[in-house]
Amino acid sequence: MLATLQELGVVSSFSRPSVSNENHYFESMFRTLKYRPEYPEKAFADISAARCWVKAFVQWYNHEHLSGIKFVTPAQRHAGEDAEGLAKRKQVYKEEKLQNPARWTGKIKNWDLIKAVHLNPEKGKSEIKEDKAA
């Protein structure tokens, strides 16, 4: 994979997390790509075959893959369609807990909409505190 990236002119990053040139969203997607069962064991026959495989992966990733952010697809999140789905999930969980309280030991899962996603929220909070103290 590294050789293919180099042939394509992609500079691989061996940097640590929180480095300014690190793209965490892409790194996450790339890891997902590598662990797909369909990930090819051998090199693609040609550039057309590679493009076809990547196109299918991107379609799956954007429209079927349930992300770690409340189990919505990236396309739903991008289009603002996640709020309605999350509200429905929350209602289903509430109704299920009312109908079968013995199955629940605590609160229902938090299906509230996440309005903003931060790459390094802890780092940002400590920097804000330091700036206020100065």
MARGU-336732 format. One record per atom (N, C-alpha, C, CB): residue number from 1; residue in one letter; atom name; z, y, x. Coordinates in nm, 3 decimals. Glycine has a CB too. Layout:
(NUM "A" "CA" (Z Y X)),
...
***
This chain:
(1 "M" "N" (0.000 -0.119 0.083)),
(1 "M" "CA" (0.000 0.000 0.000)),
(1 "M" "C" (0.000 0.125 0.088)),
(1 "M" "CB" (0.121 0.000 -0.095)),
(2 "L" "N" (0.079 0.124 0.192)),
(2 "L" "CA" (0.086 0.239 0.282)),
(2 "L" "C" (-0.051 0.269 0.342)),
(2 "L" "CB" (0.188 0.215 0.392)),
(3 "A" "N" (-0.122 0.166 0.384)),
(3 "A" "CA" (-0.255 0.185 0.442)),
(3 "A" "C" (-0.351 0.245 0.340)),
(3 "A" "CB" (-0.310 0.051 0.495)),
(4 "T" "N" (-0.344 0.200 0.217)),
(4 "T" "CA" (-0.430 0.254 0.112)),
(4 "T" "C" (-0.399 0.402 0.088)),
(4 "T" "CB" (-0.413 0.174 -0.019)),
(5 "L" "N" (-0.273 0.433 0.083)),
(5 "L" "CA" (-0.233 0.574 0.065)),
(5 "L" "C" (-0.286 0.660 0.179)),
(5 "L" "CB" (-0.080 0.587 0.055)),
(6 "Q" "N" (-0.274 0.610 0.301)),
(6 "Q" "CA" (-0.322 0.685 0.417)),
(6 "Q" "C" (-0.473 0.703 0.412)),
(6 "Q" "CB" (-0.281 0.615 0.546)),
(7 "E" "N" (-0.546 0.599 0.372)),
(7 "E" "CA" (-0.692 0.610 0.359)),
(7 "E" "C" (-0.731 0.716 0.257)),
(7 "E" "CB" (-0.751 0.475 0.318)),
(8 "L" "N" (-0.650 0.731 0.153)),
(8 "L" "CA" (-0.678 0.829 0.049)),
(8 "L" "C" (-0.627 0.969 0.085)),
(8 "L" "CB" (-0.616 0.784 -0.082)),
(9 "G" "N" (-0.565 0.981 0.201)),
(9 "G" "CA" (-0.516 1.111 0.244)),
(9 "G" "C" (-0.381 1.149 0.186)),
(9 "G" "CB" (-0.614 1.215 0.209)),
(10 "V" "N" (-0.309 1.051 0.130)),
(10 "V" "CA" (-0.177 1.078 0.072)),
(10 "V" "C" (-0.074 1.064 0.183)),
(10 "V" "CB" (-0.146 0.981 -0.047)),
(11 "V" "N" (0.005 1.167 0.201)),
(11 "V" "CA" (0.110 1.165 0.302)),
(11 "V" "C" (0.235 1.107 0.238)),
(11 "V" "CB" (0.137 1.308 0.361)),
(12 "S" "N" (0.282 0.995 0.289)),
(12 "S" "CA" (0.401 0.933 0.232)),
(12 "S" "C" (0.525 1.008 0.280)),
(12 "S" "CB" (0.410 0.784 0.270)),
(13 "S" "N" (0.624 1.006 0.196)),
(13 "S" "CA" (0.748 1.077 0.225)),
(13 "S" "C" (0.858 0.977 0.256)),
(13 "S" "CB" (0.788 1.168 0.106)),
(14 "F" "N" (0.921 0.996 0.368)),
(14 "F" "CA" (1.036 0.913 0.403)),
(14 "F" "C" (1.163 0.997 0.400)),
(14 "F" "CB" (1.016 0.848 0.542)),
(15 "S" "N" (1.155 1.106 0.327)),
(15 "S" "CA" (1.269 1.198 0.322)),
(15 "S" "C" (1.379 1.145 0.232)),
(15 "S" "CB" (1.223 1.335 0.274)),
(16 "R" "N" (1.490 1.209 0.239)),
(16 "R" "CA" (1.605 1.171 0.160)),
(16 "R" "C" (1.602 1.244 0.026)),
(16 "R" "CB" (1.735 1.201 0.235)),
(17 "P" "N" (1.679 1.195 -0.072)),
(17 "P" "CA" (1.687 1.265 -0.200)),
(17 "P" "C" (1.735 1.409 -0.181)),
(17 "P" "CB" (1.779 1.190 -0.296)),
(18 "S" "N" (1.698 1.494 -0.270)),
(18 "S" "CA" (1.736 1.637 -0.273)),
(18 "S" "C" (1.659 1.720 -0.173)),
(18 "S" "CB" (1.884 1.652 -0.247)),
(19 "V" "N" (1.558 1.664 -0.110)),
(19 "V" "CA" (1.476 1.740 -0.017)),
(19 "V" "C" (1.372 1.815 -0.099)),
(19 "V" "CB" (1.409 1.647 0.090)),
(20 "S" "N" (1.338 1.935 -0.061)),
(20 "S" "CA" (1.254 2.021 -0.144)),
(20 "S" "C" (1.117 1.964 -0.175)),
(20 "S" "CB" (1.238 2.151 -0.077)),
(21 "N" "N" (1.060 1.880 -0.088)),
(21 "N" "CA" (0.926 1.829 -0.114)),
(21 "N" "C" (0.927 1.692 -0.184)),
(21 "N" "CB" (0.849 1.819 0.015)),
(22 "E" "N" (1.040 1.649 -0.231)),
(22 "E" "CA" (1.052 1.521 -0.300)),
(22 "E" "C" (1.024 1.541 -0.449)),
(22 "E" "CB" (1.194 1.459 -0.279)),
(23 "N" "N" (0.938 1.458 -0.507)),
(23 "N" "CA" (0.906 1.465 -0.648)),
(23 "N" "C" (0.968 1.344 -0.716)),
(23 "N" "CB" (0.752 1.471 -0.672)),
(24 "H" "N" (1.086 1.360 -0.771)),
(24 "H" "CA" (1.162 1.250 -0.827)),
(24 "H" "C" (1.092 1.187 -0.947)),
(24 "H" "CB" (1.299 1.297 -0.868)),
(25 "Y" "N" (1.024 1.270 -1.026)),
(25 "Y" "CA" (0.954 1.215 -1.142)),
(25 "Y" "C" (0.843 1.122 -1.096)),
(25 "Y" "CB" (0.898 1.328 -1.230)),
(26 "F" "N" (0.767 1.163 -0.996)),
(26 "F" "CA" (0.659 1.079 -0.947)),
(26 "F" "C" (0.714 0.955 -0.880)),
(26 "F" "CB" (0.571 1.157 -0.850)),
(27 "E" "N" (0.821 0.970 -0.803)),
(27 "E" "CA" (0.881 0.854 -0.737)),
(27 "E" "C" (0.926 0.750 -0.840)),
(27 "E" "CB" (1.002 0.898 -0.650)),
(28 "S" "N" (0.982 0.796 -0.950)),
(28 "S" "CA" (1.024 0.705 -1.056)),
(28 "S" "C" (0.904 0.633 -1.117)),
(28 "S" "CB" (1.101 0.781 -1.165)),
(29 "M" "N" (0.797 0.708 -1.145)),
(29 "M" "CA" (0.677 0.648 -1.201)),
(29 "M" "C" (0.616 0.549 -1.102)),
(29 "M" "CB" (0.575 0.757 -1.239)),
(30 "F" "N" (0.615 0.584 -0.975)),
(30 "F" "CA" (0.557 0.497 -0.873)),
(30 "F" "C" (0.635 0.367 -0.862)),
(30 "F" "CB" (0.554 0.569 -0.736)),
(31 "R" "N" (0.767 0.373 -0.872)),
(31 "R" "CA" (0.847 0.251 -0.869)),
(31 "R" "C" (0.815 0.164 -0.989)),
(31 "R" "CB" (0.998 0.285 -0.866)),
(32 "T" "N" (0.802 0.226 -1.105)),
(32 "T" "CA" (0.765 0.151 -1.225)),
(32 "T" "C" (0.631 0.083 -1.204)),
(32 "T" "CB" (0.759 0.243 -1.348)),
(33 "L" "N" (0.535 0.154 -1.147)),
(33 "L" "CA" (0.402 0.100 -1.119)),
(33 "L" "C" (0.412 -0.025 -1.031)),
(33 "L" "CB" (0.314 0.206 -1.050)),
(34 "K" "N" (0.488 -0.018 -0.925)),
(34 "K" "CA" (0.497 -0.129 -0.830)),
(34 "K" "C" (0.562 -0.254 -0.889)),
(34 "K" "CB" (0.575 -0.085 -0.708)),
(35 "Y" "N" (0.648 -0.236 -0.989)),
(35 "Y" "CA" (0.719 -0.351 -1.045)),
(35 "Y" "C" (0.659 -0.401 -1.176)),
(35 "Y" "CB" (0.863 -0.315 -1.067)),
(36 "R" "N" (0.543 -0.351 -1.214)),
(36 "R" "CA" (0.473 -0.402 -1.333)),
(36 "R" "C" (0.421 -0.543 -1.302)),
(36 "R" "CB" (0.356 -0.308 -1.375)),
(37 "P" "N" (0.429 -0.635 -1.399)),
(37 "P" "CA" (0.375 -0.770 -1.376)),
(37 "P" "C" (0.226 -0.768 -1.344)),
(37 "P" "CB" (0.400 -0.858 -1.498)),
(38 "E" "N" (0.155 -0.666 -1.392)),
(38 "E" "CA" (0.011 -0.657 -1.370)),
(38 "E" "C" (-0.024 -0.598 -1.234)),
(38 "E" "CB" (-0.052 -0.574 -1.479)),
(39 "Y" "N" (0.076 -0.556 -1.157)),
(39 "Y" "CA" (0.048 -0.494 -1.028)),
(39 "Y" "C" (-0.031 -0.593 -0.943)),
(39 "Y" "CB" (0.180 -0.451 -0.956)),
(40 "P" "N" (-0.146 -0.551 -0.889)),
(40 "P" "CA" (-0.233 -0.645 -0.818)),
(40 "P" "C" (-0.170 -0.700 -0.689)),
(40 "P" "CB" (-0.364 -0.578 -0.784)),
(41 "E" "N" (-0.191 -0.828 -0.667)),
(41 "E" "CA" (-0.142 -0.892 -0.545)),
(41 "E" "C" (-0.237 -0.867 -0.427)),
(41 "E" "CB" (-0.123 -1.042 -0.566)),
(42 "K" "N" (-0.365 -0.848 -0.459)),
(42 "K" "CA" (-0.465 -0.825 -0.355)),
(42 "K" "C" (-0.529 -0.688 -0.376)),
(42 "K" "CB" (-0.572 -0.937 -0.357)),
(43 "A" "N" (-0.600 -0.645 -0.274)),
(43 "A" "CA" (-0.669 -0.516 -0.281)),
(43 "A" "C" (-0.773 -0.518 -0.392)),
(43 "A" "CB" (-0.735 -0.481 -0.145)),
(44 "F" "N" (-0.800 -0.401 -0.449)),
(44 "F" "CA" (-0.903 -0.391 -0.551)),
(44 "F" "C" (-1.040 -0.416 -0.488)),
(44 "F" "CB" (-0.899 -0.251 -0.619)),
(45 "A" "N" (-1.130 -0.471 -0.567)),
(45 "A" "CA" (-1.265 -0.501 -0.518)),
(45 "A" "C" (-1.339 -0.374 -0.478)),
(45 "A" "CB" (-1.345 -0.577 -0.626)),
(46 "D" "N" (-1.318 -0.267 -0.552)),
(46 "D" "CA" (-1.384 -0.140 -0.522)),
(46 "D" "C" (-1.307 -0.027 -0.590)),
(46 "D" "CB" (-1.533 -0.141 -0.568)),
(47 "I" "N" (-1.353 0.095 -0.567)),
(47 "I" "CA" (-1.284 0.213 -0.622)),
(47 "I" "C" (-1.287 0.212 -0.774)),
(47 "I" "CB" (-1.347 0.342 -0.569)),
(48 "S" "N" (-1.393 0.161 -0.831)),
(48 "S" "CA" (-1.405 0.154 -0.977)),
(48 "S" "C" (-1.297 0.063 -1.037)),
(48 "S" "CB" (-1.544 0.103 -1.017)),
(49 "A" "N" (-1.273 -0.050 -0.973)),
(49 "A" "CA" (-1.169 -0.143 -1.020)),
(49 "A" "C" (-1.030 -0.078 -1.008)),
(49 "A" "CB" (-1.173 -0.275 -0.939)),
(50 "A" "N" (-1.008 -0.005 -0.900)),
(50 "A" "CA" (-0.879 0.063 -0.881)),
(50 "A" "C" (-0.859 0.170 -0.989)),
(50 "A" "CB" (-0.872 0.128 -0.741)),
(51 "R" "N" (-0.962 0.248 -1.014)),
(51 "R" "CA" (-0.953 0.353 -1.116)),
(51 "R" "C" (-0.927 0.294 -1.254)),
(51 "R" "CB" (-1.082 0.436 -1.119)),
(52 "C" "N" (-0.993 0.184 -1.284)),
(52 "C" "CA" (-0.976 0.117 -1.413)),
(52 "C" "C" (-0.831 0.070 -1.429)),
(52 "C" "CB" (-1.073 -0.002 -1.426)),
(53 "W" "N" (-0.774 0.009 -1.323)),
(53 "W" "CA" (-0.636 -0.039 -1.330)),
(53 "W" "C" (-0.538 0.077 -1.346)),
(53 "W" "CB" (-0.601 -0.120 -1.203)),
(54 "V" "N" (-0.559 0.182 -1.269)),
(54 "V" "CA" (-0.468 0.297 -1.276)),
(54 "V" "C" (-0.478 0.365 -1.413)),
(54 "V" "CB" (-0.499 0.398 -1.164)),
(55 "K" "N" (-0.599 0.375 -1.466)),
(55 "K" "CA" (-0.617 0.435 -1.598)),
(55 "K" "C" (-0.538 0.358 -1.704)),
(55 "K" "CB" (-0.767 0.440 -1.635)),
(56 "A" "N" (-0.546 0.225 -1.700)),
(56 "A" "CA" (-0.471 0.142 -1.795)),
(56 "A" "C" (-0.321 0.158 -1.775)),
(56 "A" "CB" (-0.511 -0.007 -1.779)),
(57 "F" "N" (-0.277 0.166 -1.649)),
(57 "F" "CA" (-0.134 0.186 -1.622)),
(57 "F" "C" (-0.085 0.319 -1.677)),
(57 "F" "CB" (-0.107 0.178 -1.470)),
(58 "V" "N" (-0.161 0.425 -1.652)),
(58 "V" "CA" (-0.121 0.559 -1.699)),
(58 "V" "C" (-0.115 0.562 -1.852)),
(58 "V" "CB" (-0.219 0.667 -1.647)),
(59 "Q" "N" (-0.210 0.499 -1.917)),
(59 "Q" "CA" (-0.209 0.491 -2.063)),
(59 "Q" "C" (-0.082 0.422 -2.111)),
(59 "Q" "CB" (-0.335 0.415 -2.115)),
(60 "W" "N" (-0.050 0.306 -2.051)),
(60 "W" "CA" (0.072 0.234 -2.087)),
(60 "W" "C" (0.196 0.319 -2.059)),
(60 "W" "CB" (0.081 0.102 -2.010)),
(61 "Y" "N" (0.201 0.379 -1.939)),
(61 "Y" "CA" (0.319 0.455 -1.898)),
(61 "Y" "C" (0.346 0.572 -1.994)),
(61 "Y" "CB" (0.301 0.508 -1.755)),
(62 "N" "N" (0.242 0.644 -2.029)),
(62 "N" "CA" (0.259 0.763 -2.113)),
(62 "N" "C" (0.282 0.732 -2.260)),
(62 "N" "CB" (0.140 0.850 -2.100)),
(63 "H" "N" (0.225 0.622 -2.311)),
(63 "H" "CA" (0.226 0.600 -2.455)),
(63 "H" "C" (0.303 0.477 -2.503)),
(63 "H" "CB" (0.087 0.590 -2.503)),
(64 "E" "N" (0.342 0.389 -2.412)),
(64 "E" "CA" (0.417 0.270 -2.453)),
(64 "E" "C" (0.550 0.254 -2.382)),
(64 "E" "CB" (0.333 0.147 -2.429)),
(65 "H" "N" (0.556 0.293 -2.256)),
(65 "H" "CA" (0.675 0.279 -2.172)),
(65 "H" "C" (0.789 0.365 -2.228)),
(65 "H" "CB" (0.644 0.320 -2.027)),
(66 "L" "N" (0.900 0.300 -2.258)),
(66 "L" "CA" (1.017 0.373 -2.308)),
(66 "L" "C" (1.100 0.418 -2.189)),
(66 "L" "CB" (1.102 0.285 -2.405)),
(67 "S" "N" (1.106 0.547 -2.172)),
(67 "S" "CA" (1.171 0.603 -2.054)),
(67 "S" "C" (1.323 0.587 -2.059)),
(67 "S" "CB" (1.136 0.749 -2.040)),
(68 "G" "N" (1.385 0.617 -1.948)),
(68 "G" "CA" (1.531 0.615 -1.940)),
(68 "G" "C" (1.594 0.735 -2.008)),
(68 "G" "CB" (1.574 0.611 -1.796)),
(69 "I" "N" (1.513 0.827 -2.056)),
(69 "I" "CA" (1.565 0.945 -2.126)),
(69 "I" "C" (1.560 0.915 -2.275)),
(69 "I" "CB" (1.484 1.075 -2.091)),
(70 "K" "N" (1.663 0.849 -2.324)),
(70 "K" "CA" (1.679 0.817 -2.466)),
(70 "K" "C" (1.572 0.723 -2.521)),
(70 "K" "CB" (1.678 0.943 -2.546)),
(71 "F" "N" (1.505 0.648 -2.436)),
(71 "F" "CA" (1.408 0.549 -2.480)),
(71 "F" "C" (1.295 0.607 -2.565)),
(71 "F" "CB" (1.479 0.441 -2.557)),
(72 "V" "N" (1.239 0.715 -2.518)),
(72 "V" "CA" (1.119 0.770 -2.580)),
(72 "V" "C" (1.008 0.768 -2.475)),
(72 "V" "CB" (1.143 0.917 -2.633)),
(73 "T" "N" (0.885 0.766 -2.519)),
(73 "T" "CA" (0.775 0.764 -2.424)),
(73 "T" "C" (0.756 0.903 -2.365)),
(73 "T" "CB" (0.645 0.715 -2.492)),
(74 "P" "N" (0.699 0.912 -2.247)),
(74 "P" "CA" (0.670 1.044 -2.191)),
(74 "P" "C" (0.581 1.128 -2.283)),
(74 "P" "CB" (0.603 1.029 -2.055)),
(75 "A" "N" (0.485 1.064 -2.351)),
(75 "A" "CA" (0.396 1.138 -2.443)),
(75 "A" "C" (0.476 1.195 -2.560)),
(75 "A" "CB" (0.284 1.046 -2.495)),
(76 "Q" "N" (0.570 1.118 -2.614)),
(76 "Q" "CA" (0.653 1.169 -2.724)),
(76 "Q" "C" (0.736 1.288 -2.677)),
(76 "Q" "CB" (0.745 1.058 -2.779)),
(77 "R" "N" (0.794 1.276 -2.560)),
(77 "R" "CA" (0.876 1.384 -2.506)),
(77 "R" "C" (0.792 1.509 -2.483)),
(77 "R" "CB" (0.943 1.340 -2.374)),
(78 "H" "N" (0.675 1.491 -2.423)),
(78 "H" "CA" (0.588 1.604 -2.391)),
(78 "H" "C" (0.539 1.674 -2.518)),
(78 "H" "CB" (0.469 1.556 -2.309)),
(79 "A" "N" (0.511 1.598 -2.623)),
(79 "A" "CA" (0.460 1.655 -2.747)),
(79 "A" "C" (0.571 1.706 -2.840)),
(79 "A" "CB" (0.377 1.552 -2.820)),
(80 "G" "N" (0.697 1.686 -2.800)),
(80 "G" "CA" (0.808 1.730 -2.884)),
(80 "G" "C" (0.834 1.638 -3.002)),
(80 "G" "CB" (0.782 1.868 -2.934)),
(81 "E" "N" (0.783 1.517 -2.996)),
(81 "E" "CA" (0.799 1.421 -3.105)),
(81 "E" "C" (0.926 1.337 -3.091)),
(81 "E" "CB" (0.678 1.329 -3.111)),
(82 "D" "N" (1.002 1.359 -2.986)),
(82 "D" "CA" (1.121 1.278 -2.964)),
(82 "D" "C" (1.236 1.316 -3.057)),
(82 "D" "CB" (1.165 1.291 -2.821)),
(83 "A" "N" (1.245 1.441 -3.099)),
(83 "A" "CA" (1.358 1.487 -3.180)),
(83 "A" "C" (1.366 1.411 -3.312)),
(83 "A" "CB" (1.345 1.637 -3.208)),
(84 "E" "N" (1.254 1.396 -3.380)),
(84 "E" "CA" (1.253 1.327 -3.508)),
(84 "E" "C" (1.291 1.180 -3.493)),
(84 "E" "CB" (1.114 1.338 -3.574)),
(85 "G" "N" (1.235 1.115 -3.392)),
(85 "G" "CA" (1.267 0.974 -3.370)),
(85 "G" "C" (1.413 0.952 -3.334)),
(85 "G" "CB" (1.180 0.919 -3.260)),
(86 "L" "N" (1.468 1.041 -3.253)),
(86 "L" "CA" (1.609 1.029 -3.215)),
(86 "L" "C" (1.701 1.052 -3.335)),
(86 "L" "CB" (1.643 1.128 -3.103)),
(87 "A" "N" (1.665 1.147 -3.420)),
(87 "A" "CA" (1.744 1.172 -3.541)),
(87 "A" "C" (1.744 1.050 -3.632)),
(87 "A" "CB" (1.689 1.295 -3.618)),
(88 "K" "N" (1.629 0.984 -3.644)),
(88 "K" "CA" (1.620 0.862 -3.726)),
(88 "K" "C" (1.706 0.752 -3.666)),
(88 "K" "CB" (1.474 0.815 -3.738)),
(89 "R" "N" (1.700 0.735 -3.534)),
(89 "R" "CA" (1.782 0.632 -3.468)),
(89 "R" "C" (1.930 0.657 -3.492)),
(89 "R" "CB" (1.753 0.629 -3.316)),
(90 "K" "N" (1.969 0.782 -3.478)),
(90 "K" "CA" (2.110 0.818 -3.497)),
(90 "K" "C" (2.155 0.781 -3.639)),
(90 "K" "CB" (2.132 0.969 -3.472)),
(91 "Q" "N" (2.072 0.809 -3.738)),
(91 "Q" "CA" (2.104 0.778 -3.877)),
(91 "Q" "C" (2.113 0.627 -3.899)),
(91 "Q" "CB" (1.999 0.838 -3.971)),
(92 "V" "N" (2.022 0.551 -3.840)),
(92 "V" "CA" (2.025 0.405 -3.853)),
(92 "V" "C" (2.154 0.350 -3.794)),
(92 "V" "CB" (1.902 0.340 -3.782)),
(93 "Y" "N" (2.193 0.400 -3.679)),
(93 "Y" "CA" (2.317 0.353 -3.617)),
(93 "Y" "C" (2.439 0.387 -3.703)),
(93 "Y" "CB" (2.333 0.415 -3.477)),
(94 "K" "N" (2.442 0.509 -3.757)),
(94 "K" "CA" (2.555 0.548 -3.843)),
(94 "K" "C" (2.565 0.458 -3.965)),
(94 "K" "CB" (2.541 0.696 -3.888)),
(95 "E" "N" (2.451 0.433 -4.030)),
(95 "E" "CA" (2.450 0.347 -4.149)),
(95 "E" "C" (2.491 0.204 -4.114)),
(95 "E" "CB" (2.311 0.348 -4.214)),
(96 "E" "N" (2.444 0.155 -4.003)),
(96 "E" "CA" (2.480 0.019 -3.961)),
(96 "E" "C" (2.630 0.007 -3.933)),
(96 "E" "CB" (2.400 -0.022 -3.836)),
(97 "K" "N" (2.688 0.111 -3.872)),
(97 "K" "CA" (2.831 0.108 -3.843)),
(97 "K" "C" (2.912 0.110 -3.972)),
(97 "K" "CB" (2.870 0.226 -3.754)),
(98 "L" "N" (2.866 0.185 -4.071)),
(98 "L" "CA" (2.935 0.189 -4.200)),
(98 "L" "C" (2.927 0.054 -4.272)),
(98 "L" "CB" (2.876 0.300 -4.289)),
(99 "Q" "N" (2.812 -0.011 -4.263)),
(99 "Q" "CA" (2.793 -0.139 -4.332)),
(99 "Q" "C" (2.861 -0.255 -4.261)),
(99 "Q" "CB" (2.646 -0.168 -4.347)),
(100 "N" "N" (2.871 -0.247 -4.128)),
(100 "N" "CA" (2.929 -0.356 -4.049)),
(100 "N" "C" (3.028 -0.303 -3.946)),
(100 "N" "CB" (2.817 -0.436 -3.979)),
(101 "P" "N" (3.139 -0.245 -3.990)),
(101 "P" "CA" (3.232 -0.183 -3.895)),
(101 "P" "C" (3.294 -0.281 -3.795)),
(101 "P" "CB" (3.342 -0.115 -3.970)),
(102 "A" "N" (3.300 -0.408 -3.828)),
(102 "A" "CA" (3.361 -0.506 -3.738)),
(102 "A" "C" (3.276 -0.527 -3.612)),
(102 "A" "CB" (3.380 -0.640 -3.811)),
(103 "R" "N" (3.148 -0.496 -3.621)),
(103 "R" "CA" (3.058 -0.513 -3.506)),
(103 "R" "C" (3.073 -0.401 -3.404)),
(103 "R" "CB" (2.914 -0.520 -3.553)),
(104 "W" "N" (3.144 -0.297 -3.438)),
(104 "W" "CA" (3.153 -0.178 -3.352)),
(104 "W" "C" (3.294 -0.163 -3.299)),
(104 "W" "CB" (3.110 -0.051 -3.428)),
(105 "T" "N" (3.306 -0.146 -3.169)),
(105 "T" "CA" (3.439 -0.129 -3.109)),
(105 "T" "C" (3.468 0.018 -3.078)),
(105 "T" "CB" (3.450 -0.212 -2.981)),
(106 "G" "N" (3.368 0.101 -3.087)),
(106 "G" "CA" (3.388 0.243 -3.056)),
(106 "G" "C" (3.282 0.328 -3.123)),
(106 "G" "CB" (3.386 0.267 -2.905)),
(107 "K" "N" (3.244 0.433 -3.054)),
(107 "K" "CA" (3.145 0.525 -3.108)),
(107 "K" "C" (3.005 0.464 -3.099)),
(107 "K" "CB" (3.149 0.658 -3.033)),
(108 "I" "N" (2.915 0.520 -3.179)),
(108 "I" "CA" (2.775 0.477 -3.169)),
(108 "I" "C" (2.713 0.544 -3.047)),
(108 "I" "CB" (2.696 0.513 -3.299)),
(109 "K" "N" (2.602 0.489 -3.004)),
(109 "K" "CA" (2.530 0.544 -2.888)),
(109 "K" "C" (2.490 0.688 -2.918)),
(109 "K" "CB" (2.404 0.458 -2.854)),
(110 "N" "N" (2.495 0.770 -2.817)),
(110 "N" "CA" (2.458 0.911 -2.831)),
(110 "N" "C" (2.306 0.923 -2.833)),
(110 "N" "CB" (2.519 0.996 -2.716)),
(111 "W" "N" (2.251 0.953 -2.951)),
(111 "W" "CA" (2.107 0.970 -2.966)),
(111 "W" "C" (2.070 1.117 -2.980)),
(111 "W" "CB" (2.056 0.892 -3.086)),
(112 "D" "N" (2.158 1.208 -2.940)),
(112 "D" "CA" (2.128 1.351 -2.948)),
(112 "D" "C" (2.014 1.385 -2.853)),
(112 "D" "CB" (2.253 1.436 -2.914)),
(113 "L" "N" (1.933 1.480 -2.894)),
(113 "L" "CA" (1.819 1.525 -2.815)),
(113 "L" "C" (1.867 1.590 -2.686)),
(113 "L" "CB" (1.732 1.624 -2.896)),
(114 "I" "N" (1.807 1.553 -2.576)),
(114 "I" "CA" (1.834 1.618 -2.449)),
(114 "I" "C" (1.734 1.732 -2.437)),
(114 "I" "CB" (1.823 1.518 -2.326)),
(115 "K" "N" (1.782 1.853 -2.430)),
(115 "K" "CA" (1.691 1.968 -2.428)),
(115 "K" "C" (1.632 1.995 -2.290)),
(115 "K" "CB" (1.764 2.091 -2.476)),
(116 "A" "N" (1.708 1.972 -2.186)),
(116 "A" "CA" (1.659 1.997 -2.050)),
(116 "A" "C" (1.699 1.880 -1.961)),
(116 "A" "CB" (1.714 2.131 -1.994)),
(117 "V" "N" (1.610 1.847 -1.870)),
(117 "V" "CA" (1.637 1.740 -1.775)),
(117 "V" "C" (1.637 1.802 -1.636)),
(117 "V" "CB" (1.531 1.625 -1.786)),
(118 "H" "N" (1.740 1.772 -1.557)),
(118 "H" "CA" (1.752 1.827 -1.423)),
(118 "H" "C" (1.746 1.714 -1.321)),
(118 "H" "CB" (1.883 1.907 -1.407)),
(119 "L" "N" (1.681 1.740 -1.211)),
(119 "L" "CA" (1.668 1.637 -1.108)),
(119 "L" "C" (1.799 1.611 -1.037)),
(119 "L" "CB" (1.562 1.677 -1.008)),
(120 "N" "N" (1.871 1.715 -1.004)),
(120 "N" "CA" (1.998 1.702 -0.932)),
(120 "N" "C" (2.103 1.789 -1.001)),
(120 "N" "CB" (1.982 1.743 -0.783)),
(121 "P" "N" (2.150 1.748 -1.120)),
(121 "P" "CA" (2.242 1.835 -1.193)),
(121 "P" "C" (2.373 1.862 -1.121)),
(121 "P" "CB" (2.272 1.774 -1.326)),
(122 "E" "N" (2.424 1.763 -1.046)),
(122 "E" "CA" (2.551 1.783 -0.976)),
(122 "E" "C" (2.534 1.888 -0.868)),
(122 "E" "CB" (2.602 1.652 -0.915)),
(123 "K" "N" (2.423 1.881 -0.796)),
(123 "K" "CA" (2.397 1.976 -0.688)),
(123 "K" "C" (2.385 2.117 -0.745)),
(123 "K" "CB" (2.269 1.937 -0.611)),
(124 "G" "N" (2.315 2.129 -0.855)),
(124 "G" "CA" (2.297 2.261 -0.917)),
(124 "G" "C" (2.429 2.323 -0.960)),
(124 "G" "CB" (2.206 2.250 -1.037)),
(125 "K" "N" (2.519 2.241 -1.015)),
(125 "K" "CA" (2.650 2.291 -1.059)),
(125 "K" "C" (2.731 2.341 -0.940)),
(125 "K" "CB" (2.727 2.182 -1.135)),
(126 "S" "N" (2.730 2.267 -0.828)),
(126 "S" "CA" (2.810 2.310 -0.713)),
(126 "S" "C" (2.752 2.437 -0.651)),
(126 "S" "CB" (2.817 2.198 -0.608)),
(127 "E" "N" (2.619 2.452 -0.654)),
(127 "E" "CA" (2.559 2.573 -0.600)),
(127 "E" "C" (2.594 2.692 -0.686)),
(127 "E" "CB" (2.408 2.559 -0.591)),
(128 "I" "N" (2.599 2.674 -0.819)),
(128 "I" "CA" (2.635 2.785 -0.910)),
(128 "I" "C" (2.779 2.827 -0.883)),
(128 "I" "CB" (2.618 2.743 -1.059)),
(129 "K" "N" (2.870 2.730 -0.866)),
(129 "K" "CA" (3.010 2.762 -0.838)),
(129 "K" "C" (3.022 2.841 -0.708)),
(129 "K" "CB" (3.094 2.635 -0.830)),
(130 "E" "N" (2.948 2.798 -0.605)),
(130 "E" "CA" (2.954 2.866 -0.476)),
(130 "E" "C" (2.903 3.009 -0.489)),
(130 "E" "CB" (2.872 2.791 -0.370)),
(131 "D" "N" (2.793 3.029 -0.567)),
(131 "D" "CA" (2.738 3.162 -0.584)),
(131 "D" "C" (2.838 3.254 -0.656)),
(131 "D" "CB" (2.605 3.156 -0.661)),
(132 "K" "N" (2.909 3.201 -0.756)),
(132 "K" "CA" (3.006 3.282 -0.830)),
(132 "K" "C" (3.125 3.320 -0.742)),
(132 "K" "CB" (3.056 3.206 -0.955)),
(133 "A" "N" (3.160 3.227 -0.651)),
(133 "A" "CA" (3.276 3.253 -0.564)),
(133 "A" "C" (3.244 3.360 -0.460)),
(133 "A" "CB" (3.320 3.124 -0.494)),
(134 "A" "N" (3.116 3.375 -0.426)),
(134 "A" "CA" (3.078 3.469 -0.319)),
(134 "A" "C" (3.088 3.613 -0.358)),
(134 "A" "CB" (2.939 3.441 -0.273)),
***
